[in-house]
Amino acid sequence: MHIAEEIYDKVKKLPEAFQKAVLDFTVRLSRQVQTHAIRDEEIEWNRFSLLQPFHDYNDDLEPENSESDIKVKW
């Protein structure tokens, strides 16, 4: 028997007030799951955005321009 079926069998034997309490509990659990999923997604986007500037960074620290590119010297 699947867990959902087992829960259903037990809950349907309870008085309606208790069934409502079980329903309210499951609604709260569902909201917590959604909240955690949203938080996890925000964390992933934050990591992504923080790493983007370094995505194309290479270890070659040579400047792209040389002194010959300078047109006006002070």
Backbone bond lengths (Angstrom), bond angles and torsions (degrees), N, CA, C in turn:
res aa  C-N    CA-C-N  psi(-1)  N-CA   C-N-CA  omega(-1)  CA-C   N-CA-C  phi
1 M - - - 1.460 - - 1.531 108.60 -
2 H 1.303 116.15 133.95 1.454 121.27 177.95 1.526 110.69 -73.40
3 I 1.294 116.11 155.25 1.470 121.58 -176.75 1.520 111.02 -58.77
4 A 1.333 117.32 -44.13 1.467 119.99 -179.08 1.529 111.43 -60.80
5 E 1.320 116.83 -39.25 1.470 120.56 177.96 1.523 110.55 -66.58
6 E 1.301 117.05 -39.65 1.460 121.09 179.16 1.528 110.52 -65.27
7 I 1.326 116.02 -42.59 1.469 119.55 177.08 1.520 109.83 -62.08
8 Y 1.335 116.37 -45.42 1.465 120.57 179.63 1.525 111.03 -58.28
9 D 1.327 117.82 -45.69 1.465 121.43 -179.30 1.521 111.36 -60.79
10 K 1.309 116.75 -39.76 1.472 119.56 -179.02 1.530 111.56 -74.49
11 V 1.352 115.87 -41.17 1.470 119.59 -176.55 1.522 111.46 -68.99
12 K 1.317 118.06 -36.69 1.474 119.44 -177.34 1.535 112.19 -66.11
13 K 1.336 117.11 -16.87 1.475 121.15 177.77 1.530 111.91 -87.55
14 L 1.320 117.37 -10.38 1.464 120.95 -178.66 1.522 111.22 -82.70
15 P 1.340 116.79 156.88 1.475 119.60 172.63 1.537 109.33 -62.69
16 E 1.325 115.86 156.25 1.469 121.20 -175.13 1.527 112.83 -57.42
17 A 1.323 117.75 -37.29 1.468 120.26 -179.76 1.532 110.62 -61.93
18 F 1.329 116.25 -39.48 1.460 120.22 178.20 1.544 110.88 -71.76
19 Q 1.318 116.21 -35.41 1.459 119.25 176.15 1.529 110.44 -61.22
20 K 1.342 115.07 -40.46 1.473 120.24 177.59 1.522 109.98 -63.22
21 A 1.326 117.61 -39.97 1.463 121.24 178.68 1.527 110.95 -63.44
22 V 1.325 116.46 -40.17 1.468 120.55 177.39 1.533 110.05 -65.12
23 L 1.317 116.68 -41.77 1.460 120.71 178.03 1.522 110.66 -61.82
24 D 1.329 117.02 -46.34 1.467 120.74 178.29 1.531 110.85 -59.24
25 F 1.319 116.52 -40.70 1.458 121.55 179.12 1.533 111.00 -62.43
26 T 1.326 116.12 -43.70 1.467 119.22 -179.68 1.530 111.35 -67.37
27 V 1.329 116.75 -33.71 1.469 120.61 176.55 1.534 109.55 -64.14
28 R 1.341 116.95 -44.52 1.477 120.58 177.90 1.523 110.72 -61.99
29 L 1.327 117.11 -42.69 1.461 119.89 177.90 1.529 111.32 -61.71
30 S 1.323 116.95 -41.58 1.464 121.02 179.22 1.521 111.01 -61.83
31 R 1.322 116.98 -40.94 1.475 120.76 178.26 1.520 110.90 -64.35
32 Q 1.337 116.74 -39.70 1.465 119.92 178.33 1.525 110.66 -63.20
33 V 1.313 116.40 -41.50 1.466 120.37 178.96 1.522 109.78 -62.38
34 Q 1.329 117.40 -44.02 1.467 121.27 179.13 1.529 110.47 -63.96
35 T 1.335 116.72 -41.72 1.463 121.11 179.89 1.519 110.53 -62.33
36 H 1.324 117.02 -43.43 1.465 120.42 178.79 1.527 110.66 -65.56
37 A 1.317 117.21 -38.65 1.468 120.70 179.29 1.524 110.17 -64.47
38 I 1.331 116.48 -41.80 1.464 120.74 178.42 1.521 110.08 -64.21
39 R 1.349 116.39 -44.08 1.462 120.27 178.64 1.520 111.36 -60.94
40 D 1.333 116.06 -43.89 1.463 120.19 179.53 1.531 110.83 -61.55
41 E 1.332 115.91 -40.45 1.465 119.41 179.26 1.530 110.46 -66.41
42 E 1.339 117.26 -40.62 1.467 120.55 177.96 1.524 111.16 -62.81
43 I 1.326 116.10 -40.46 1.471 120.11 178.81 1.527 109.85 -62.83
44 E 1.324 116.99 -43.43 1.461 120.39 179.23 1.526 111.48 -63.18
45 W 1.344 117.35 -41.95 1.471 120.15 178.28 1.524 110.15 -65.61
46 N 1.327 117.28 -38.88 1.468 119.76 178.17 1.517 110.43 -62.46
47 R 1.315 117.45 -45.02 1.468 120.68 177.35 1.521 110.63 -59.82
48 F 1.316 115.57 -45.90 1.460 120.82 179.93 1.524 110.48 -58.24
49 S 1.333 116.83 -48.77 1.462 119.82 -176.32 1.524 111.66 -67.75
50 L 1.312 117.92 -33.14 1.456 120.29 178.05 1.518 112.48 -71.62
51 L 1.318 117.14 -30.78 1.462 120.56 -178.05 1.523 113.43 -86.83
52 Q 1.322 117.99 -16.84 1.462 120.47 -177.05 1.527 114.02 -56.68
53 P 1.333 119.88 -44.18 1.467 118.24 -179.52 1.527 113.05 -59.90
54 F 1.313 117.83 -24.40 1.456 121.62 -177.52 1.527 112.90 -97.14
55 H 1.310 116.22 -0.39 1.462 120.52 -174.90 1.523 111.97 -58.57
56 D 1.318 116.85 -47.85 1.462 120.73 -177.47 1.526 112.40 -99.31
57 Y 1.302 115.76 9.58 1.461 119.67 -178.61 1.525 108.88 -69.08
58 N 1.325 115.51 132.54 1.455 118.03 176.17 1.527 108.80 -117.62
59 D 1.292 115.18 166.29 1.465 120.24 -177.20 1.522 112.17 -79.76
60 D 1.304 116.56 -6.37 1.455 120.67 179.33 1.524 108.37 -76.65
61 L 1.289 117.11 107.80 1.458 121.24 -176.19 1.522 112.37 -93.96
62 E 1.309 117.05 12.84 1.452 121.63 176.94 1.525 108.48 -66.93
63 P 1.321 117.86 137.45 1.468 119.10 177.12 1.526 110.53 -68.35
64 E 1.307 115.96 151.83 1.457 120.08 179.68 1.521 111.36 -75.12
65 N 1.316 117.11 -26.04 1.460 121.70 -179.78 1.522 109.46 -106.99
66 S 1.309 115.06 153.05 1.462 119.43 177.08 1.530 108.68 -116.00
67 E 1.318 116.35 177.83 1.460 120.07 179.51 1.521 111.24 -64.93
68 S 1.305 116.82 -27.04 1.469 119.40 179.68 1.534 111.89 -69.00
69 D 1.315 117.21 -16.23 1.466 120.76 178.29 1.518 112.03 -80.73
70 I 1.330 117.70 -13.59 1.465 121.17 -178.25 1.528 108.75 -76.01
71 K 1.315 115.98 126.33 1.465 121.43 -177.78 1.519 111.77 -95.71
72 V 1.303 116.97 -33.09 1.463 120.09 179.61 1.512 107.11 -120.78
73 K 1.327 116.30 126.02 1.461 120.79 177.97 1.515 108.76 -109.60
74 W 1.272 117.33 138.63 1.475 122.22 -178.63 1.492 110.14 -93.19
